[in-house]
Each structure stands twice: as structure tokens, then as C-alpha cells.
Amino acid sequence: MSSTVCLADLRFRRRGWSNHELAQFHRMIAIVCDLGFAFETDSGMTDEGEPWLVFCEADTGEMFAHFARIGGEYVVCAPCLSQLLTGVTLRQLVDQFIDLCPRRRAAPVRSRSAPAAQ
């Protein structure tokens, strides 16, 4: 028994991050870098043709967050999270990640800043 593969489906599965998805990652980087973090990134494709992107802290090389698109759903895992997060849209997932992780870790960075003049 032979299997038929639609080339359009194969091309869709083999593509990396779209410009819209990359814009969401750039938005996240801008927000988190404003909190005092610096990152290096690496990205690639799984054997199944699905994209992944990892953010590592520039000064330590430790993983900060790992995003992937798996089966049309977005996932992120990170040491600062208690569980894997999933979402149907990348924007919602990025927003949820920002709310749960970087602000909590960035609290000491903010406390070192000079108080505002009154």
C-alpha cells in the first residue's frame, strides 16, 4: 500500500518561523531586555520539519526559554516556569510567558535602580 503526500502540506510543515512569529519574539526580547537581560539565540528545525528557538542568557549561557511549534500549537519551556506552557497563538503564549517568568526573575534588577526624584 502506498502513501500519497501533498507537496503543499510538506512545504508548509518544512518552513521555519514566519515574519509575524519572528516579530512576536522580537517584541518579547525588547520587553525582557528592558528588564536587564541580554540573550543569545539559536534556532532550527526538528526532523519533522517544525521550528524551534532557544534563548540563552548572554552572560552565563544558561537556557532562558525554549519555544517550538509542534503540530500547529506553540509551546515554551523554561527553568523559571513550573510547567510547560502551550498556546494556539504565539502572541498569547509570549504574553503569558512574560507575565509568569521574566518579571519575577527581574525583581532584583528593578530594586537596584535609583529611586525616582520626587
C-alpha positions in Angstrom: 0.0 0.0 0.0 1.5 3.4 -1.0 1.0 6.7 0.7 0.3 10.0 -1.0 2.0 13.1 0.3 0.7 16.5 -0.7 3.7 18.7 -1.6 1.9 21.9 -0.4 1.5 20.3 3.1 5.1 19.2 3.1 6.3 22.7 2.2 4.1 24.2 5.0 5.5 21.8 7.6 9.1 22.4 6.5 9.0 26.1 6.8 10.6 27.9 9.7 9.2 30.8 11.7 7.0 33.3 9.8 7.8 37.0 9.8 4.8 37.5 12.1 6.1 34.9 14.5 9.6 36.4 14.5 8.0 39.8 15.3 6.5 38.3 18.4 9.9 37.0 19.5 11.4 40.5 18.8 8.7 42.1 20.9 9.4 39.6 23.8 13.1 40.4 23.6 12.5 44.1 23.7 10.4 43.7 26.9 12.7 41.3 28.6 15.9 43.3 27.7 14.3 46.4 29.2 14.3 44.4 32.5 18.1 43.9 32.3 18.6 40.6 30.4 20.8 40.0 27.4 20.3 37.0 25.2 21.9 34.9 22.5 19.6 32.8 20.4 19.8 29.6 18.4 17.1 28.1 16.2 16.5 25.2 13.9 14.0 22.6 12.6 13.1 19.2 14.1 13.3 16.1 12.0 9.5 16.5 11.5 10.1 20.0 10.0 8.8 22.1 12.9 10.7 25.1 14.1 12.3 25.7 17.5 14.0 28.7 19.0 16.1 28.8 22.2 17.1 31.9 24.2 20.2 31.7 26.3 21.4 34.3 28.8 24.4 36.0 27.3 26.5 36.2 30.4 26.0 32.6 31.6 25.0 30.7 28.5 22.1 29.1 30.5 18.9 28.4 28.8 16.3 31.1 29.5 13.4 29.8 27.3 12.8 27.3 24.5 9.9 27.9 22.1 8.7 25.5 19.5 5.7 25.0 17.2 4.5 21.4 17.3 1.6 20.2 15.3 0.3 23.7 14.9 0.4 24.5 18.6 3.0 26.7 20.3 4.9 25.5 23.4 7.5 27.1 25.7 9.5 25.5 28.5 11.8 27.5 30.7 13.6 27.0 34.1 11.6 29.8 35.6 8.3 28.1 34.8 6.7 25.4 36.9 5.2 23.7 33.8 5.3 23.7 30.1 3.1 26.4 28.6 1.1 25.8 25.4 -1.0 28.1 23.2 -2.9 28.3 20.0 -1.4 31.7 19.1 2.3 32.7 19.6 1.3 36.2 20.8 -0.8 34.8 23.6 1.9 32.4 24.6 4.6 35.1 24.6 2.3 37.4 26.7 1.7 34.5 29.2 5.4 33.7 29.4 6.3 37.4 30.0 3.7 37.6 32.8 4.9 34.4 34.5 8.6 34.4 34.2 10.8 37.4 33.4 9.2 39.9 35.7 9.6 37.6 38.7 13.2 37.0 37.9 13.9 40.6 37.1 12.7 41.9 40.5 16.3 42.3 41.9 17.3 44.2 38.8 14.5 46.7 39.4 15.3 47.0 43.1 18.8 48.1 42.3 17.7 51.1 40.2 17.8 54.6 41.6 14.6 55.9 43.0 12.7 58.5 41.0 13.1 62.1 42.1 10.1 63.4 43.9 
